Amino acid sequence: MFSKACEYGIKASVFIAKESVSGNRVNLKQIANSINSPEAFTAKILQQLVKAKVITSVKGKFGGFEMDRNNLQDIKLVTIIKAIDGDGLYHSCILGLVECDSNKPCALHSRVFGIRKDLRDMLERTSMFNLIDDIDKGLAFLKH
């Protein structure tokens, strides 16, 4: 459903949010290890997240990546996905056709319309706070 970069971006964001709640900044190596991602690839993803203001980067000896723990309720999954994958998830044809809309629909167009709406609603409602709360409660995990 999401690109590999987006999957890593979501996992990295959740890891950074969880550490930020504890008052910790994390470095590239810690993030890459925690989400099983190559460091160079993770660095590119983190740059996109910094640019989108999902995370912040602090340089120097005590630097690293963090999130504003007071805004975790405001950082929604949709922001991360748009920063990395754009909004094609909502608009591109599920069968990959160049032309697909309500005037010239693919075979699945009308069947996925409601699903896409539900997905968009979920992504717009789900915050970093929700995700780290589920992890803290043992209802979810980042790595197995």
N, C-alpha and C positions, 0 to 999 in steps of 0.2 A: 504494500500500500504506500509506504513512504520509501524514499531513497535510503541507501545505507548511511549516507551523510546525515540525513534527517534523524534516523534512528539513533545514531551516535550523539547528535545534537540534543535530542530529548534526554537521553540517558546522562549526558554530561551536565545538562542543566539541572536535572534532579539531584545528581551527586553534589554539584556546587551549592544548590539551595540547601540541601541537608547539612553540609559542612558549614555554611554561612549561619544557619540557625545556632550552631554551637560556637560561633564567633571565629571560625577558622577560614583562612584563605588557603586555596589549594593550587599546586603547581601543575604544569602540563603533564609531567610524569605520573603524578598521583591520579589525575583525571583519566589518562589513557589506560592505566592499569586497572582502574575501577570499572571501566566500561569495556575492557578487552578490545581496544582500538589502537591502531598504529599511531605513534606520536605525531608524525608529520601530518597525517590526515586529521588527527584531532586538533592540531594547531590551526589548520585552515578553517575548521568548523568553529573553533572558539573565536577566531577573528570575525567571522560572520555574526556570531552572537553578540560580540562586543559592539560591532557596528550597528546592530539592531537594538542596542541598549537593553538586552536581556540580562547580560552579565557585565561586570566591570573588571578591568585589568589594572592591577597596581604594580608598577615597576619597582625594582630595587631588591635589596637583601631580604626584606620581609614582605615582598610582593606576592602576587599570585592572582587567582581569579576568585571573585565573590559575587554574591547577589545582595541587594538591600533586603535584609530579613524583614523589614517593616512593610515591604511591598510584595511579598510572596503571593498574597491573595490576588494581586493585580496582574501578575505575570501569567498569561494564559498560554496554553499549548499552541493555539493558533498563531501566536506571535513567533514562536520558535519555528514552526513549520513554514510560515511565510518567509522568514529570514533565510532559510536554507533551500527549500523546494519551490518557493513562490506559491501562487494560489491555483496552480494547474489542477490540483486535486479536485477543485470544485468545478472547473470549466472544461478540462480536456476530455475527449471521448474515451470512454472506458474500453472501447475496442481499438483505439488508436487511429481512428479515421480523422483525416484532416478537416473535413466538413461534417459536423454533427451538431445539430441544434434542433429546436422544436419544429422548424420548417423542413429540415432534412435530417431526421433522426436515424441513428443506427438501430440495430435490432434490440439493443438493451437500454436505449435512452430513457424511455418512460419508466422502465423497471427500476432504474437506479436513482431516479430523481428524488424520491422520498428518503432513500438511504443516504444520499449526499447531504440532504437537508439535516437529517438526524446527526450525521457525522460533524457537520459544520457547527451545529448547536452544541454538541459535546465538546468540541475543541475550543469553542468560545467560552464555555462555562468552566472547564477544567483548569485549575491553577496549579502552580508549583506547590502551594500550600496543600492542596488536596492530595497531590501525589506523594509528598513526603509524609503526610499524615497517614496515608495508607501503608507506607513502608514502616513507620513507627509502630503501627498497630499490628504489624505482621500480616497484613492483607495483600501485600505486594512486595516485590524485591527487584533489585537492579541486575543482579548477577547470580548465576548458579554454578 
